């Protein structure tokens, strides 16, 4: 993944069931919210990390995703659209 300005938008190389890859633009909540509520920082996603992103794809079919859930390779699941209690 590569982080671009604005920092809440990220590019991710994604793979389908057949192993074909495609670059997706992934939008998250604001940077401050991600840090404050989930402790996300510039080191949360490193190049080569395998994660699962669940969210709402663009209606026009473009490879854009509004992220809702991030599942890390260790199984930790974070719902980035709901502020934790």
C-alpha positions as CSV (number, residue, x, y, z in Angstrom):
1,X,0.0,0.0,0.0
2,X,1.1,3.5,-0.7
3,X,-0.2,6.5,1.2
4,X,-1.0,9.6,-0.8
5,X,-2.2,13.1,0.0
6,X,-4.7,13.5,1.3
7,X,-3.4,10.9,3.8
8,X,-6.8,9.2,4.2
9,X,-6.7,7.9,0.6
10,X,-4.5,4.9,0.0
11,X,-3.6,2.9,-3.1
12,X,-3.8,-0.9,-2.6
13,X,-2.8,-3.7,-5.0
14,X,-5.6,-6.2,-4.8
15,X,-5.9,-9.8,-6.0
16,X,-9.0,-11.6,-7.2
17,X,-9.7,-15.3,-6.8
18,X,-7.7,-16.1,-10.0
19,X,-4.7,-14.2,-8.8
20,X,-5.0,-11.3,-11.1
21,X,-4.1,-8.0,-9.6
22,X,-5.6,-4.5,-9.8
23,X,-4.8,-1.2,-8.1
24,X,-7.6,0.2,-6.0
25,X,-8.0,3.6,-4.4
26,X,-9.2,3.1,-0.8
27,X,-10.7,5.9,1.2
28,X,-10.7,5.9,5.0
29,X,-12.0,8.2,7.7
30,X,-10.0,11.3,8.5
31,X,-6.4,10.8,9.6
32,X,-7.0,12.2,13.1
33,X,-9.9,9.8,13.7
34,X,-7.9,6.8,12.5
35,X,-5.1,7.7,15.0
36,X,-7.3,8.7,17.9
37,X,-9.7,5.8,17.8
38,X,-7.7,3.0,16.3
39,X,-4.1,4.0,16.9
40,X,-3.4,3.9,13.1
41,X,-0.2,5.7,12.1
42,X,2.2,5.9,9.2
43,X,3.5,2.4,10.1
44,X,0.1,0.6,10.3
45,X,0.2,-0.5,6.7
46,X,3.6,-1.4,5.3
47,X,4.4,-2.3,1.7
48,X,3.8,-6.0,1.2
49,X,1.3,-6.4,4.1
50,X,-1.6,-8.7,3.4
51,X,-4.8,-7.3,4.7
52,X,-8.5,-7.7,3.8
53,X,-10.5,-4.6,3.1
54,X,-14.3,-4.7,3.2
55,X,-16.3,-1.6,2.2
56,X,-18.5,0.0,-0.4
57,X,-17.2,0.1,-4.0
58,X,-17.8,3.0,-6.3
59,X,-21.2,2.9,-8.0
60,X,-19.6,3.8,-11.4
61,X,-17.5,0.6,-11.4
62,X,-14.2,2.4,-10.9
63,X,-11.7,0.6,-8.6
64,X,-12.5,2.9,-5.6
65,X,-13.5,1.6,-2.2
66,X,-14.8,3.4,0.9
67,X,-13.3,1.2,3.6
68,X,-15.5,0.0,6.4
69,X,-13.6,-3.0,7.9
70,X,-9.9,-3.8,7.9
71,X,-8.8,-7.4,8.7
72,X,-5.1,-7.7,9.4
73,X,-3.1,-10.9,8.7
74,X,-3.1,-11.8,12.4
75,X,-7.0,-11.9,12.3
76,X,-7.5,-8.6,14.1
77,X,-10.6,-6.9,12.7
78,X,-11.2,-3.2,12.9
79,X,-14.4,-1.5,11.9
80,X,-13.1,1.9,10.8
81,X,-16.6,3.5,10.3
82,X,-17.8,3.0,13.9
83,X,-16.1,4.9,16.8
84,X,-15.3,2.4,19.6
85,X,-17.0,2.9,23.0
